[in-house]
Amino acid sequence: MSRRNSSPAQDVPRPGARRAGEENPTEVIPDDDLLRRAAETFSLLASPARLHLLWLLARGEQDVGSLAEAVHGSTQMVSQHLAKMRLADLVSARRDGKRQVYVVDDPHVVSLVDQALDHHSQLRGPRPTAGGTV
């Protein structure tokens, strides 16, 4: 499954989007369909369990059993979340022998998750680390 890996320098209009006026020719004016699809993505990201899974997968491939152990959940729960995220193209999977291995390989998804967590971490202020220091 291929991913969209564009950078701001390669700003190409996506389907359902149109360009703004001459004042900022790279700005995309979202239409109703683009806004609806973005809202669906945020709806999927509204689950703490899915955010945790995405954060883990953004840092490397893992199978369902490893993810379930990391989030202290059942393999069935993790599998259901992964299926929804796969349908939304937030994660991808590949076979590795008998295992299904998942990963987040879209830099936009990684950025969304990291920025949301960073934003709320900063709002909350410094917290002690595992070693007890701030």
Phi, psi and omega in degrees: 000126183271152182247157175273112182241066180260151176249166180305328180291338180254031186302106181244135180300137176270158176303138179088003180239152176230160183281149175282181181292185184297338183297331177209085188294347179264352179287134179260127175269116184286140173267179184300320181293317178296318178296320179297315181294322177295320178296323177297321177297313179296326177298317177294325181282354183285355180266123177303324180295317179293321177300317180297315179299315179297319179299315179297314183289334177292343181259000176152159180295144175209155175265172185301317181299317179295319179295317180300318178296317183294326182260005180057045180232176179277156177296327179295315179297314180296318179300320179295316178297316180297321179298316178295318181290329177292317178299329180270006181061030176272333176227161174231164183222156175214156177277137173227087187068238178271350183269147169260121183252134184247154178202153169258115181241013176260116183298336178293319180293315178302314181296316179302311182295311181298318181293320179297314180293319179297317180302311182286331175295318179289324178296325183282339181089172182297140177240151177298144176273180180302328180278358177093359180262158180274000000 
